């Protein structure tokens, strides 16, 4: 029986473990809120994305008042707080988030244009009460794309990737040594 399959398995197992560790350690970085969660030209999308990242927000199905009632409640909040009519109300985004000082909860996030500014409101999914209100001076700020280069650099600098690179270097040296050693033995028997 050849030892080659056993050596292959022993060399490949740590690679699988390190790749899984790498994926799990980087998954949260790639799953952060992103502008593409919202329709194009949503006012205040960068403020919404930033606040979702701050509040550890994730999209999710929520039950409660529903999106139509949430949009109506948001329009009322905007009218009361800003004494101006809100335009371009976004479709409510159902999220789970940790607002400051509160436990994780189901919320609706709605954005709107108010004059030249934009506002973001978080509403309780069960009762439509406002939980947080954010104003941003630029309603047209939609250039908050995900930093792919930064995420890739962080992945390359992560401990699992460094260990994977070191292990692959070790495995390459081992396999090269094994091939040279095997050829030398076969030449010696000729």
N, C-alpha and C positions, 0 to 999 in steps of 0.2 A: 504494500500500500504506500502511495506517495504522500510525502509530507507537504506537498505544495498546496493542496486545498486548506489544510490547517493553518499554514503560514499566511495564506491569503485572507482567511477569516480573521486571524489575529491582527493582521495589519489593517484590515478594513473596519473592524469594530470601533476602534477609537475615532475614526473619521466620522462614522455615523453619529456617535455620541457628541462629538464636537460640533457637527453641523446642526444637530437638533438644539444644542445649547445656544449656538449662534442665532438661530431662527427665533427661539423663545426670548432671548435677551433683546433682540432688535424689533420684535413684533409690535411692541407698544409704540415705538417711534414711528412706524409706518401706518399705524391705525389712528393717529391723532386726527382731530377734526380738520376737514379740508374744505376749501371754497366750493368744490364740486358737490358738496352736500346740498347746495342751494341752487336754484335756477339761475341762469345767466342774468346779469344786470340787477341782482338783488341789492337794494340799497343797504349800506352798512355791513356788507358781508365780511369784511376783515375784522370789524369789531365783534361780530357774532362768532367768527372762528376763534379769535383770540380769547373771548370769554369762555367759549366751550373748552378750550385747552386749559384755561385757568381753573375752571370748575370741574375738570375731569369728565366732561360731557361725552356721552356716547349716544348714537341714535338708537332708538328702541320703540317698540310698540307700547303705547300707553292707552289706558282706558280712562274714561272720565267724561268731560264735557264735550269732547270731540273737536275736530279742527275748525268747523264753521263757527261754533260758539267761542272758540279760542280767538279766532280772528276778530270777531265782534268785540270781545272783551279787550283785546289789544287796542283796537281803534278807540275805545272809550278811555283807556289808560293814557294813550297818546294825547287825546283831546284835553283831558283833565290836566295833565302834567305840563304840556307845552302851549296850551291856549292857542293852538293852531291845528288845522286839519292835516291829518297824516295821509300821504298819498303813497302809492306803490307798496301797499302792505304785502308782505311775502306770505306764502302759504305757511301755516304753522308747522314747525319741525318738531316732532315728538322726540324728546331726549330724556335720558337719565343723567342727573348731575348732582354735584355736591356744592350747594351754595354756601357762602361763608356762615359758619355757626349753625348750620342745619344738616340733618342727615341726608343721605342720598335719596332723591325723590324723582318722581315722574313729573316732567314739565313740558310745556309747549314754548318754543322760542319763535317770536315773530319780529321781523324787522320792518321799518317803514322810513320813508323820506318825509322830513319835516322841514319845509323851506329848502335850504341848501345843506342842511345837516341830515343825519340819520339817527335813528334810535333803535335799540334792541330791547325787547322786554321778555322776561321769563315769567310765564304764568303757571300757577299750580294746575296740574292736569285734572284734578278732581273737582275743583271749584272755580277755577279761572281767576283766582286772586293774583295780583302782581307780586312776584317774589324778588325780582331784580329789574332795574331799569338802567340802561347804559346809553349815553349820548356820544356820538362821534361827530366831529366838525365837518367831515367830508363824506357825503353820501355816495360819491362816485368812486371811492377807494375800493377797487376790486382786484388789485394787483398783490395779493397776499398768497401767492402760490406756495405750495409745499417745497421745502428746500431739499431736493433730491441729492444734490452734491453733498450738503452737510450731513445728511443721513448716511450716505455711502462712506464718507470719511469717518464718521463715528463708528460705523460697522467695521471698517478696516482697522480702527484703533482699539476695538473692544478685546478684552481678554480671550474670549473664545476664538476669535479670528487669529490673534497672535499665536495662540496655542496650536490652532489648526495648521498655520503656516510652518511652525517649528516641527510639528509632527510629520507633515508631508515632506519636509526636508530630511528629517530622520529616516522616514520610510524610503525615500529615494536613495539615500546613501546606503541603507541596508540592502535594498534590492540590487543596487549596482555592485556592492561588495559580494552579494550572493552570486550574481551572474559571473563576475570575474573569478571568484573562488571555484564555482562549478566548472568553468571552462578550463581553469588550470588543472583541476583534478582529472578531467576527461583527456586533456593533452598528456598528462603524466602517465596515463594508462595505455596510451598508444604505443 
